[in-house]
Amino acid sequence: MADRSPPNCHLRLEWVYGYRGHQCRNNLYYTAAKEIVYFVAGVGVVYSPREHRQKFYLGHQDDIISLALHPERVLVATGQVGKEPYICVWDSYTVQTISIMKDVHTHGIACLAFDVDGQRLLSVGLDSKNTICVWDWRKGKLLSMAPGHTDRIFDISWDLYQPNKLVSCGVKHIKFWNLCGNSLTPKRGVFGKTGDLQTILCLACARDEVTYSGALNGDIYVWKGINLIRTIQGAHAAGIFSMNACEEGFATGGRDGCVRLWDLNFKPITVIDLRETDQGYKGLSVRSVCWRGDHILVGTQDSEIFEIVVHERNKPFLIMQGHCEGELWALAVHPTKPLAITGSDDRSVRIWSLIDHALIARCNMEEPIRCAAVSMDGIHLALGMKDGSFTVLRVRDMTEVVHIKDRKEAIHELKYSPDGNFLSVGSNDNSVDIYGVVQRYKKVGECIGSTSFITHMDWSLDSKYLQINDGSGKRLFYRMPGGKEVTNKEELKGVQWASWTSISGFEVNGIWPKYSEISDINSVDANFMGQVLVTADDYGIFYCIIKTAFKLCKYVSQNNNSLNINFLSLHSKSDSWYGGADGGCRYRYHLNLDSEIEQETQMTYRRQVYKEDLPQLKEQCKEKRKTAASKRRERAPINSIRLHFVHGYRGYDCRSNLFYTQTGEIVYHVAAVGVVYNRQQNTQRFYLGHDDDILCLAIHPLKDYVATGQVGRDCSIHIWDTETIKPLSVLKGYHQYGVCAVDFSADGKRLTSVGIDDNHTIVLWDWKKGEKLSAARGSKDKIFVVKVNPYMPDKLITAGIKHIKFWRRAGGGLIGKKGYVGPMGKIETMMCAVYGWTEEMAFSGTSTGDVCIWRDLFLIKTVKAHDGPVFSMHALEKGFVTGGKDGIVALWDDTFERCLKTYAIKRAALAPGSKGLLLEDNPSIRAISLGHGHILVGTKNGEILEVDKSGPVTLLVQGHMEGEVWGLATHPHLPICATVSDDKTLRIWDLSPSHCMLAVRKLKKGKCVTLTESCLHFAV
């Protein structure tokens, strides 16, 4: 049998080539440690020139487009693009998140700026109003917000000498803002006759209400208050993209490729023309400049970073370079040397050393490059172009060998045969051409029959066969070199492939995520020696699959669209590869689940009709109501109905939703009703504030309030008093479809909730104020439980399908890290979790019956606790109590070393005072709570039981299980009724004050029930 364990491989980001200069500015700084901070794609990079080493901040999910450095030069703020963009403040030493700000901007964050003392942060959005926000960034709290301008804003800055003043600039405007309280009010700059109305690209504030700004025409405009007082004409020959203020003065950089230094009064000191230096070139454009002491950092439009020493300003040092704007599709690795070749839409092909992390050679082509391949001897490099041509270069000196154009559409794939005699060229013309290498690339064959563009190709090890994939998902085989299609699959038995980049076929069935389309996966590569396959897809995710087990490790790329990926060596066991994008790591496994858990994961709770739809439905029925208007009653009935008793408890898809209150009553939920049950008097009181089914319940630490979360399109959480049955707070607006888990903090001031949307969003609330404090995407997989750390209210854990995550609050966001199992075993589905006796200790119950003991993120021990899933766990002052699918309640010591006592839920153990009949022995236990000398147990079968510590079990409440109750019949003379439900049972109920079930009968099926005329029998 194949090994079912996950791949023993990990992906660690080693190096990022490039810097984002296009469409960005002022995004390059020196930190306090004299390191350089910048960004590229979705990665924040901290580069040490002294050690030639990079550190990476990987907290973003999409491309970063803005950056600001804290005045102390340790913390960094970065903003990203995306549908729901957010701002991260992170530490440049540890590259750990400090705070997250979200839920305000849309489309992206264009600009960021810290104030002079570093307490507040400015941000500008990419929405239609270019919204400006002021944040208390440590709390993640929005202080003020205002529309910025109808046209794009390019730069924003605090006035460093007036704490509540700020300046923004952009297309044909500059605005001077005043912050008073939470109000931002602007005044437009007055150009007057001093200068022309210009697009302002950058700015810097000085003393005495003076502001300097760089204009599109290369002039510098000097402002006093809101008035333009003078211009410095011809400061640059073209637009000034960057302006940096420092102790020594000001530095400016422009489209003309020059960096100019100015004193504190903005009088010129020197000019550095990078185009005229050894590293310069025609068209060089400066996008970012940072002046610190005798060093100047320069970032260019073409993704280069230069460092200039002022006294050697004619000898800039090239620190970093990468491809320019556009997509990077072409990727190939040298067969024998640690070299990677890339080609992109910027029309350049580049050869990189993967040892020195440096560019070795570069050649500019006439057309955008779409693919690349290196011959088996490493001599020739073939490049496929967007215009349908391909070019072959010598790797040694990048000189041209041949240029051929036989196709009109883009060349999407190139492959040399293993024997080095042929080159296959696949195009978007739906065909593959075969060229003879030794015949100076003469065409020797053609593969036809594909109905769509060619996406992937692989040669057999003996160079006799070629397999191709096309855009329609077809997989075709051809004999080489003639190109005749192979239709008899028997001929291909035993064929060994030299490479594997095909995305189709039973060999790669395991690469496809749920709900994916054939076009989602862009690239595949196999490492035959290591038995590992990697893929890159449209969502910036790599999957690493072990061949024998079809198990996946999932790596989230910091590039939203991963276009290509390759191993460095196909026949090496090395687990490293070089791809179009790299990223962080997380695991994903596909294993069979326990039947109850599998059933629960399939529940969506999404309605066809919600309560909010009723007004529209009523509107549609107006005509019917008009025709029936004459038949209406003239007055309402005098009598009304009142809810008296609810038979049942929701346990089949819920857990840990049953508690003792402060007064010894029992609180739980069923349907849309919160129930407070008095077990001495056998009476109930009801909270009826919900308008749809309740899914979760948590009790306040003082046991006088409860929080309940419901299903619904615009679902809500209600916090209500168990004594008065009145609502204290209603929280809504952040979850969709429903709330599946809630938990109070130890001080009772905060509440955490988890939604059942696709991302299982986690929200931390100040519930008394109804204010959202922090939020984050929890997991794509279902979350079953959330628990707030009783010692550290800013920390919490969530657990669910194949994961447990440890979270900490960071301003308006939450940072989560998955639990690390290490050599202890594989990660299981976690059904419940609690914190232990110290802040770093946590315990979780798994679907296999184990209890996992965690210290911080790390699994330190597992204990076998139950046969089957552990659905509920409760922490005591000295010990724990657990309940599982096996119907056993177990008491444990405080280290889970010893099981002190077990209680089996059986019919024989029922006490005489029980209010009904136990449906089966050892029912699956879904909730456990302790108090008042008893153990309270809720079961999947809808039963609530009270277990005396001496052994007897009392059945208090019961009802039908999962499904709808359709059948109902009442006895004409006796307080008895019968019900039939989707749970395939017929039940007889006593409606007298005893409120108990008298009898139960299991059915094959049933939808309705009635009493016979003799009142002696029920018909189902």
N, C-alpha and C positions, 0 to 999 in steps of 0.2 A: 504493500500500500504506500502511496506517495506520502512524503513528509507533509503534514498539515500545518506546520509552524510557519510563521511569517518570515519574509526574507531577513537574513541577518546582515542588513546593509543600511548605511545611513548616508545622507547627503549633507555635506557641509559646504557652505559658500566660501570659496577660497579667494577669488579675485573678481573684480568687476572692471572691465575695460571701458573707459569712456567717462563723459561728463555731459550733463544736459545743458547746452548753451542755447539751443534754438527755442524761441518763444518764451525764454526766461531771462531774468536779469537779477543782479545783486544776490547771487546764490552761492557765494564762495568766500570763506572766512578762515582766519587763523583762530584756533582755540587758545585757552590759557596754557595748554601743554605744548603749544607751538605745533600742533597738528593741524591738518587742513580738513575742513568739513564742507561737503557738497552733496549733491544727489545725482542719481542717474536711474531712469526707469522708476521703480517703486522702492529703491534702496537708498537710505541715508548712509553716506560713506564718511568715515573718519580715517584719513591717511596720514601715516607718519613718514615724512621724507627721510628722517634719520635712519629708520629701520626698514624702509621700503615695505611697509606692512599696512593692511587695511582692516578696519573693524566695520561692522555693518549693523545698521538699525533696520529691522525687518518688520516694523509695526504697521506698515501701510498695506492696503489691498489693491491699490491702483497707482498710476504714475504720480510722483511728487512734482509739483510745479512751483512751489514757493518755499523759502527758508528764511529764518531770522535767527540771529545769535543773541543770547541773553547778555546784558551788560557785563556780567562777571565772566563771560566767555567760556562757560562750562556747559550750560544748558542750550539746547537747540530746539526751535519750533519749526515743524514742517507741515505743509498743507498739500492735499492731493486733489486729483480730479475724481469724477464718478457721480453716480446718481445720488448717493448719500455720502458726500465727502466729509472728512473730519480733519482736525488738527491734532498733531501729537507733539508734546513737549517731552524731550528725552535727554538723557545724560550722555555727553560725548565721551566720558571715561568708561562707563559701564555699558553703554548703548542700551539702557533699559528705559522703559516708558515711565515718565513721572506723572503725566496728566493727558487726558484726551478731551477735546471739545467737539461736540457734534450736534446734529439735529437742527441746525439753523441754516447753513448754506446749502445751495444746490449747485450742481454742475462742477464746481471746483472752488478752490481757494487761491486767488491770484496773487495776493500780497500779504505779508505778515510784518509786524514790528512790535518790539518790546518798548515799554516806556523807560525812563531814565533810571528808575530804581528797580526795574524788572518785575514789578508786581502785576502789571496789567499788560495785556496783549491785544494788538489791533489785528483784524483780519478783513479782507475784502473778498467778496464772492464773485463768481462768474455768472450769476443770474442776470436777468434782464435789467435789474435795478442796480447792479453792482453794489450790493448791500455791504455796509460797513458795520462791523461789530466790535465792541469793547468787552474783553473777558477778564474776570478774575481767574487766571488760568490754573492756579493751584486747586481751586475748588471746581473748576470746569463750569463756572457759573457765568451766564451772560449778564453783563452790567448795563449795556446800552446797545441799541441797534437803530440804524437809519438808512434810507436809500442813498447810495453814494452819488450816482450820476447816470444819465441815460446812455452815455457812451462809456467805453472801456476805461477803467482806471489802471494805470501802469505802476504807480508807486504810492506809498503812504508812509508817513513818519510822524512820530511824536515830536513836539517842540521840546528839546532837551532842557530848556531854561524856563518853560512855562508848563507846569505839570498837567494842566487840563486843556492844552491846545494841541491840535494836530493839523497836518496838511496832507492833502491828496492831490494827485495830478493824473492827467490822461489825455484822451482825444479832445483837443481844442478847449481845454479848461484847466484851471487849478483852483482848489477850494481850501479855505481856511476854516477849521472847525473849532467849536467850543463845546466842551463837555461840562454840563451842569447837572448834578444829580444823575439821573439816568437818561437825560435828554442830550442829543447831539444836534447842534444847529450849525449850518454852514453859511459862509459868505464867499461869493465867487471873487477870484482875483480880478482886479481892474487893470487891463493892459494899457488903456489910454492911448496916448500918442507916442509913448516911449518905445514900444515894440509891437510887432505884428502879432495878431492872434495865432498862436502856434499850438501844436500838439506837444505837450510836456511829457517827457519820457522818464525823468528821474529828478530827485530833489534831495536837499540836505538842509537842516535848520542850523542857524548860528545864533549868537547873542543879539540882544536888543531887537527882538522881533524880526530879524533878518532871515530870509529864506533864499537859498540858491537853487535854481532849477535848470535842467538841461533840456534843450528844445530839439525838435526834429530837424531843424535847419542847421544845427551845429552851434548855435549861440547859447550863451548862459544868461538867463534872466535873473536879476537880483530884485527881491521884493522886500518892502518895508511894510509890515502889517499886511494889508490886502492889496497894496498898490505896487505896481512895477515902477521902480525908481531908476534903473539903468540896465543896459545890456552889455555883455562882453561879446562882441561880434567876432565870428571866425574862431571861436575857441577850438572847435573841431571843424573839419571839412564836410562832415555829414552828421547825422543824428547822434546825440549823446545818450547812450543806453544806460550808463552806470555812473553813480556819484557816491563817493565814500568819504565820510568825515572822520578824522582822527585827531589825536593830540597835535600832530605836526601840521595839520592843515586839511586840504581836500585833494582827492584824486578823482579824475574823470576818465572814462573810456568811451570810445565812439566807434561808429561804423567805418571810420577812416583808418582803423587799425592802430590808432595812437592812444597812448596813455599820457595824460598831462597831470603834473603835480602843481598845486597852488598853495600859497601860505594862508594863514587864518583870515586875512583880508581879501582873499581871492585874487592875489597878484601872482602871476606865473613864476614858477621855480624852474621847471624843466619839462621837456617833452621827449617821449620815448616812442619812436615809430617802429612798431613790431614788424611791419612789412619789409623794412630795410635791414633787418637783422638776418643772421644765418638761418634761423629757424622760420623766418617769415615767408610769406607768399602773397601773391596778388589776390585781393578779395578778403583778406583776413579782417574780421569784424569783432570788436571787443564787446562782450555782453555783461561782464562782471569785473569789478576791480576792488581790491582790498589792500590798503596801505597800513603797514604795521612796522614801526621802527625803520630799519634800512631795507626791509623786504616788501615787495609788492606782488600780490597774486593777481593773475589775469585769466579770466575764462573767456573763450571765444565762441562764436557762432558755430564753428565746425567741431565742437566738442573737445577742445584742447585746453589744458591748464598749463600756464607758464608761471614760473617764479623768477622775479627780477630782483637782483641786488642793486640798490640805487647807485653805488659807486662803480658798478660794472653793468650799467644799464644797456649796453649794446650786446650783451651776451646772456640773453634770457635762457633759462633752463626749462626744457620741456618735461613736465612732471607726468602728464597723463594725456592720452588721446584715444579717440574712438571714432566710430562711424558717425556721420552727421544725421540730419533729419531724414526720416523715411524708415521703411521696414527692412529688417535684416533677415533675408531668407537663405542665402547661400552659406553653407557651413560644411567644411570637410576637415578631416584630420590626416596628417602625414602618416603613411603606413609604418615608418620606422623611426621617425624623429618626434620629439615632443613639440610639434608645431600644429597650429590650427590656422585654417584659411577661411576668411569670411568675405562675403560680397553683399552689397546692399543697394538700396535705391539711390544712394548718393554717388553711384557709378564708380566706386573704388573697390578694388580687391586688396586685401591686406593679409599679410602673414605674421602671425603672433608667436612669440616664444612663450610656452607654457611653464617654463622654468624661471626665466627672468621677468616674466610679466611685462614684456616690452614688444613694441612693433619692430619687426625685422625688415620688412619690405612693403612697399605700397605701389600700386599701379592704377592709374585712372583710365577707365574705359569710356567708350562712346555712348553706351546704353546702360540702364539699370540692370543689375545682376540678380538672377533668380536662383541659380544653383551652381554647385562646384563639385569637382571630383579630382582626386589625385591618382595618377597611374600607380600600379603596384610597385614599380621600381623607384617611385618618388621623383621622377624626372619631369613629367609633364603635369600641368594643371589645366583642366578643362573648365570653362565657364559658360553657363547657359544664360542667354540674354532675354530681356523682355520683348525684343522685337522679332524673336524667332531665329536668331543667329546663335552660333556658339564660337568661342575663341579658345585656342589652346596656347598656353604660355609655357616657357621653360621656368621651372621653379628657381633655378640657379640665379638668373638675372632678370626674370620677368619680361623677357623678350618674346615676341609673337612667333609661334610656329605656323599656325594656320588660322584663318577666319572663314567660316562657312555659314551661308544662309540658305537653307533649303525649306524653311517653314516661315509662315506669316505670323503665327501665334507664339506666345512666350514659351521658352524651353523651361520645363518645370523640374526635370530630373535628368541626371547624367550618371553613368556608372561604367567604369572600366572592368573588363572581364578579368578573372583571377589569373589567367595566363598572360595578360597584358597585351593580347593581340587585337582586341576589339574595344570600341567605345559605343555604348548604347545611349541614344539621345531621345528622351521623351518630351513631347510638346503638347500644347493645348490644342493642336490640330487633330487630336485623337489617334496619334500614331507614334511608333518608335522606329527610329532609323538606326542602322548598325553601320559603323565605320571601321575600316581596317587601319590600325595604328601604323603598322609597318609600311602600308601603301600610302603613307602621308595622308591618312584620314580620308581615303576614298570610300564612298558609300558602297557597301557590299550586301546589304539586306534591308528589309522593311517589314515591320510587324503591324498588320492591319486587323481590324475586327473589333476594336474598342468603340464604344458608343459615346465616350466622354473623354475629357482631358486626362492625360497621364499624370498620376500622382506619385507612384513609387515603383521601383524596379529592383530586382535581385537576380544575380547570376548564380548558377549552380557551381559547385566547387570544381567540376571538370570543364567548365566554360561551354557546355553543350546545350544548356537550357537557360531560358530567361523567364521569370515570372513578373507580371506587372499588375498594378491596381489602377483603376481609373476613377473618375469623379462620381460615377454612378454606384461604386462599391463592387464592381465586377473584379474577379481575379482570373487572369488569363495566362496561359503558358505557351512558349514558342521554342522551336528548335533553332539553334544558332549554328552559323551566322545568317542562314537564309531568311529566317523569320516565318517559317511555316507553323501555324497554330497546332498545338497538341490538344486533341479532343479526347483521346483515350487516357483516362487517369491511371490505368494500370502501368502505362509507360513511365509514369513519374514515381512509382513506388521505389523506395530506396535512394532517391536523389537527395544528395546533401547540398545544402545551400551555403555559399561562401559568406553571405551576409543575410540579415533579415530586417527589412524596413517595411514589409507589407503590413497593412492594417486589416486585411481581410483573410479569412480562413480559420478553420477550427483550431489551428495552432495558437491563435491570438484571441480566442473568444473572451479571455479574462480581462482584456484591456479596456473594455467599454464600461464607463460609469452608467448608473441608472439614467434613463430618459435621454441618453445622448443620441445624436444623429451621426450618419456616416462621415459628414464633413467636419465634425467637431475635433477629431484627432488629426493633428498635422504631421506628426513624425513618430517613427518607431525605430529603435535600434536594439540589437541583441548582442549580449556577451556570452558566447557559447561555452567558454571555459568556466565562467562564473555562474552559468545557468540563470542569468538575469536578463530581463527585458525592460526597456524604459520607453515611455511614451511622453509626448508633449501635446497639449491640447489648447483649444481656444480660450480656456479659462485660466491659463497661466499655471497649470498643474502638471507635475510629472508623476507618473505611476511607475513604480519599480516592482516587477513581477518575477517571482521565483518560478522557474519552468516546471518543476515537478509538482508544485502545490497550487499554482494559480492563485497565490496570495499576493496582496498588493500593499506596498508602502506608498503613501501619497505625500508628495512634496509640493507645497504651495509656492509657486514662482512669484518673484517680485515684479514680473512683467505680466500685464493682463492678458497677453496673447503670446504663448510660446510657439514659435514657428518651426524650430528645428532643434535636433538634439543628436549627439553622437557619443559613443564610447571613444576613449583615446586609443584603445587597442582592442580589436575584436577577439583576440585569442589570449588576452591577459585576464587574470582573475581579479584585477584591480576593479574596485567598485566605483571609481571616479569617472566622470565623463564631462565633456565640454558641450554646452548647449547655448542656444540663442538667449536663454534666460536661466538664472539659477534661483533657488529659494530655500525657505525653511522646510521643516519636516513634520509630518503628522501621519499616523497610521490609519489604515482602513482595512478591515477584514470582512470576508463573506463566509460566515459559518452558520450552520443551522441553529435556531434558537429554540428554547423551551416553548411548547405549544401555547401556553397562556401568554407568554411575552410576545410571541409572534402575532397572536391574535390582537394584542393590545397595540402593537406598532402599526397595524393596518387601520386603526380607527382614526378618522380625520376630523370628526365633530363638525363638519361643514354642512350647513343646511341648504336646501334648495330655496327655502323662503325664511327670511328673518323677520323679527318683529318690526324692524324699520321699513319693511316692504309693505306693511299693512295699509298705510294711507294710499299708496298707489293702487293696491288691489281693491280698496274700497271705492276709489275713483272709477275704476273700470266697471264696478258693479252699480253705478248710479242708476242706470236705466232699469235694472231689476228692482231696485229699491223704490223707484217712482211708481212702478206698476203695483207694488205691494203696499203702498203708503196708506191706501184706504182701509187695509185690513189690520193696521197697527192698533195696539192698545192705546187708549187715551191717557192712561196713567200707569206708572210702574207698579209691580207687585209690592204688597205691603211686607211680605216675608222676605228674608234673606238667608243665605247659607253661611256657615262658619266652619272652618276647618277644625275637626275635633281630634283626629288621630291619623297618623301616617304609618302604615305597615311597611317596613323596609329600611334598608341602609345600602348606600352605593359602595360596593366593594369590588365589583368585577373588574373595573379599570382604574381604581384609585387605591391609594395607600396612605397610611399615617394620617387619617382624617377622622380620628375618634379620640376624644379627650374628656377627662373630668374637669369640671369648672371649679371655681373657688368654693362654691357652696356644696360640692359633691354631686351635682347633677351631671348628666352626660350630654355632650354636644357633638353633633355629627350632621351629615346632610344626605338628602335623597331627592332626586329630581331637582327642582328649583327651590327647594325648601331647606332652610337651616333649622335644625330641630334641637331643642333643649329638653331632655327627657329626665323626669323625676322618677327614679327607680323604686322609691318607697311607695309613692302614690300611684304609680303606673299612669302618669299623665304627661302631656307634651305641650310645649309652647313653641311658637313658630316665628322665624324671621322670613318674611315674604317679600323682601326688597328686590330679589333677583327676577329677571324675566326670561331666563333660560336655565338649562341644567347647570348645577354647580359641579365643578370637577375637583376642587381642592379646598382644604381647610387647614388653618394654622391657629394655634391659641397663643395669646399674649403671655409673656412670662409670669404676670400676676394672675393669670387664668380667669380674668373677668371680661376680656374682649376676645373676639375671634375675627379672623379674616377669611373670606370665602371668595373664590374666583370662579367665573362662569364661562360657558360657551357663548359665542355670539360674534357677529361681524365686527361690531364695535363693543367688544366685551369689557366687562368692568370687574373691579375688585371692591367688595364691601367690607368695611370694618364696623362691627356692631357689638353692642353691649349684651351679654348673655343674661343679665338681670332684667333690664328694661326692654330688651328686644328692639332697640332703636338704633338706627345707623349713626355712626360717629364720623365716617368719611367714606366717600366713594371715589375710587381712582380709575380713570379711563383715558383713552386717547393714544396709548402706546402699544397695545397688543392687538393682534388680529386673530379671529376665529376662536380664541379661547385662552384661558389661563390654566396651566396644568399643575403648577406647584407654587406655593407661597411659604414664607417663613419670616418670623419676627427676629430682630436682633435681641441680644440679651438684655439691653436696657429698654426694650420695647418701643424705642423712638423711630426705628426704621423697619421697613418691610421690603423683602425681596420677592419678586415674582418672575415666573417663566411662562412665555407664551407658547402656543402651539402653531405659530406661523412656520414657514419653511426654515427659518434660521433659529427658531426657538429662542427668541429675544429675551434677554435677562434685563430686568429693570430694578434699580434700587430706589426706594421712595422714602421721603419724609412724609409719612402717611397722614399726620395731623394737619399739615399744611397742604396736602394733596400735591406735593412738588416732586417731580422726578429729579433725583440727584445724579444718577449715572445709568448708562445703558450700554449693552454690547450684544453682538450676535453670539448666541450660546453654542449651537452646534447644528449641523445639517441633520444629524441623527437625533432621534427622540431623547428628550431629557425626562427622567422620572422624578427626580428629587433635587431640591436646593436647600442648603443649610448654611446659615450665617455663623461665623466663628464667634463663640460666646466670649472670647477674650479679646478679639480684635474685630470690631464691627465693620472695618473696611475690607475684611477678607471673607470669602465664602467658598463653598464647593458645590458643583453640580455633578450629577451622575446619570448615566443613561446607556443607550445602546453602544456597546464596545468602547466606552470611555468613562473617565472621571477627570474633571478639570478643577484646578485650584485657581481661584480668582482673587485679585486685589483691586481695590478702587484706585483709579487714576483720574482725578478731576471728574469730568463728565462722562468718562468711559470706564471700562473694566478690562483688565489685562488677565487673560487666562492662559494657563499652562497645563498640558496634559500630564496625568500621573505617569511616572516612569516605572515600569515593572522590572527592567533589567533582566538578570539571569533567573529571577524568581519564577518566571513563566510568562504566559501571554495575557494580554488584557482581556477581561471578560465584560459582559454586560452587567452593569451595576444597577441594582434595583432599589437600594436604600443607602443612606449614609448618615453618620453622626460624628460630632467632634468628641474627643476624649478628655483626659484629665489635664492636658496642657495644650497650649495654643497650636503647637505644631503636630499634634497627634490627631489622626482621623481614622474612622473605621467605615468600611462599606461592605454591603452584602451583595453577593454575585448570583448570577443565574444558575451557576453550577452547585450552589449550596455552601460556598466558602465565605468566610469573613476575611477581608483584606485589611491589614493594619498598615497605615501610612505614616511616615514621618516627613513633614513638608510634602514634596512631590514624589517621594520615593517609597516604593513598596518594600517593607522590611520583613513581612511575615504573612502567611495565609493559614487559616484554621478551618478545618472541615466542621461546619455547624449543623447543616441540614441535608436531607436527601431531597434535592430539588432546590429551586430558587429561594433565596432569603428575601422575602418581600418587605419585611418591616423590622426596624431596630430602634430601641429606645435606650438612652443613656441614663443611668442612675448615679447617685452620689458615689457609690462604690460598686460599680459593675454595670452590666448591660443585660437587656432582655431582647431576645430575637424571636421571630415567627416566620415560618416558611410554608412552602407548598405542601410539605409533608404533614401539616396539621399539628405540629409540635411547637409548644412555647418553651423556650430554653432560657434559664437564668445563668449568667456567667460572672466570673470574677472580673476585676478591673483591668486585667491584662489579656483576657480571653485564653488564659492558660488552662482553666478548669471550668467545666460545666457543673454548676452547683445543683441544679434541679431541672427536671423537664416535666411538662404537663401535656398530656395527649387529649385532644378535644374529641371525645367519643360519646355516643348515646348513653353508654353505661355510666358515665361520670356525671350526667345531668342531675342537678338537685331537684327536689320535689317542687320547689316554687317556680320552676321555669315556665316561661310564657310561650310554650309551643313545643314543636318537635324538631330535632336536629335532622336535616335532610340526609346527611351521610356522615360516617365516621371520618375523622381526620380531614376536615375541609381545609382548603387553602387559606392561610392566614394572611390578611392584607394590612391590618393595622394593629398596633399594640401600644398601650399606654398604662402607666401605673399611678395609683393614688388611692387614698383612703383604705389602705390595707388590701387592695385587690388589684388584679391584672385585668385590664379591659381589652377585649379581643374583637376585632371585626373580620369577617370572612368573605371570601369571594361569593359565597352563596347568599349574601345579603343578610347575614345574621350578626347580632351583637351579643357577646357573651361576657360574663363576669366570672373570673377564675379566683377562687379563694386560695390563698397561699397554702392551705392545708390540703387542697385537692379538688373539692367539689366545684362543678361548673354550673352556672345559672344562665339560662337563655332568657334574654331580656326583650329583644326585638328581632323580628325577621320579616322578610318579604320575598318577592320574586327576584330572580337574578337578572342577567342581561336580557335585553329585548323589550318589546312592547307588551303591555297587558291589554288584550282586546276583549277577552270573554269576561262577563260579569253578570251574575244572577243573584237575586236576593230571595230569601225564604219569605213567604207571605205572612207567616205568623211568628216566627222565631227570629231573634237577633243573630241571624246567620247569613253569610253570603259566600258565593263560590267565585273563583277567578281562574282564568286560563291565560297563559302567557307564552311568549316565544321561547321561554326556557323549558317548554314541553312538560309543564306540571299543571295539575289541577289541584287547587288548594281550597280548603274550607276554613272560614274565619269566624271566630266568635266576636260579635260586635258589642257584647256587654262590656262593662268596665274592666273585665280581665284582658280584653284586646289580645287574644292569642290565636295561633293557628291550631285548629282541631285535628285536621287530617291533611295528608298530601298523597297524591297519586302521580307517578311518572307516566307520561304519554309519549306515543310516537310522534304525534303532532296534534295541534289544537288551535282554534281561532275564536270560537265562541262557546258559550255554555248556557243551558237553561234548565229549570227545574221541571220535572214531570208533573202531571196533573195531580198525582197522588201525594206529591211532596216527599216521596221516598227515594227518588233517584234523580241523578243529574245526567243530562245528555250533553255530550261534547262534540 
